[in-house]
Amino acid sequence: MPEINSGFIEPLRLVEHGDAMGATYTVNLYGQDRAAMAAAIDAAFSEVGRLDALLSNYRSGSEWSAMNRSAAQEPVRLSAELFQLLSTCMEYSRESEGAFDIAVGPLMKLWGFYKGTGRLPGPEEVAAVLPNVGYQHIHLDAEAQTIWFDRTGVELDPGGVGKGYAVDCMVDVLRQRGFQSALVSGSDSTIYGLGAPPSEPKGWQVGIKDSRKPRQILAEVFLKDMSMSTSGSYEKFFRAEGRKWTHIMDPLTGYPAPGSGSVSVIAPRTIDSEAWAKPYFIKGREWAAQHKPKKFRACFCAGGTEEPCVWLS
């Protein structure tokens, strides 16, 4: 039973984890009614399960996979939800000058980051695949709600926005059930703080890790109805020919981005923070300073230096 002290009811806290869409999701929820909290968390995980069936490129029966198989042969009619998501991705690509690209699927497979830990392809392999990469090959018809690829070999990859979109949808489920204090994350790199925890009115305190020593924290921030997503060279990578190759692919060159350290983006929506963290990592701090939306903040962390973190506000 909750402790009752001078009329104040101590909030309950529930934490649950679940795997979907190639990531581990966590819900940290505060409330007063344990049964209602458990039901809300179950509903949030049911939502991410629904999205897994819709967006996964690992599931042959998903709408995403069906689109990839057929859109180069003929226009494919999409559900309203997927059409809107892809329209948003096209906006990211245009605004980031192509640094964010949902059509990076062929490169992710070539470099072994699709269901794998990475491999080093030869230059001729990269050159052969690169013409199939690029959002300019994607054509959306808003009236017909269809998508069409203008060449064979084009393949869309949901990895750049999937976690952020899922976290936003999970938070919406919790809000709809009346909860105002929760921390929802996807693999610790994509996080949304709903409201604030009972002990800290400033919001949910989260840390930005040192890319060279991930157990060390370089900076801490408070998230209150805000998200933070991080792209870094410590997430997925392999070593070959004396260097580190990360999974953050530069769609313009066909090679992993050479940047080191990490970039964290704070934004009102998690899908936005996740999507923009990648162009900032690829393009660097000067480019980000010129292209950052006004409502966003960005933290560039080199790690192990005299100036480990630089904020753009």
C-alpha positions, 0 to 999 in steps of 0.5 A: 500500500502507498505510504500516507503522510499528512494527507500526501500519498507517496507516488508509486513507480513501475519500470518495465523493459521490452524488445522490439524493432531491434531495440530494448525499450524501457518505461519508467512510470510514476502514478498512484494506481498500480493496476492502472499503471501496469495497464498503461505500460502494457498498452505502451508496449502493445503500441511498439509491438504494433509499430514493429509489425508495421515498420520492421524491415526484418519482418517479411510481412510488414508494410515496410518490407512489402513496400521495399519489394514492390515500389520499384515495379509500380506505385504502392498504396500506403496506410495513412500512418506510413505515408505521413511518416515517409513524408516527414522523412523526406522533409528531413532529407531536404532540410539536411541537404541529403545528410539524413536519407531514409533510402540508405538501406543498400549501404546498411546491407553492404556494410554488414549493419543489417542483421550483422556487426559490420564488414569492410566492402571494397571501393568497387562494391560501394561504387556499385551500390551508391547509385541506388541510394538517395531520397531523390529516387523516392516519389510520394503522391499525396492524393493517391497515398502511394510511393514509387521508386524510380529505379530498382535496387532502392531500399528504405531503412527505418533505422534513422527514425524508427526508435524516435517514432516508437518512443513518441507513440508510447508517450502518447499512449501514457498521456491518453491514459492520464499519466504525467510523469514518465521516462521512455527510452529506446536503447538508452540513445533515444529518450523522452521525459514526460513531465518530471519525477516527484523528486525533481521538478526540473525534469528527468536527469539523463547523462551524455556518455563519453564515447571513449569511455561509455561508463563515464558521463560528460554532461547531464541534462534535465528533460521535461516534456522534451526528448534527447537522442544521441548518435555516437561512434560508440554505438555500433562499429567494427575495426578494420585497416586500423580504424573504427567504422561506425554504423552512421552512414553518410549517404552522399559518400557511401561510407560511414561518417568519419566523425568521432565522439557523439552528438546529442540533440534535444527537441520537443519530439523524439522523432525529430531529435533522433533524425537530426542527430545523424546529420549533425554527426555527419556534417559537424558543428559548424554546419549544425550551427547554421541548420539547427531549428530554433527549438532544438539544442545540440551537444557535441562531445569529443570525449577525453579532451579539455573541451569535452562538450560544446552546446549549440542552443 
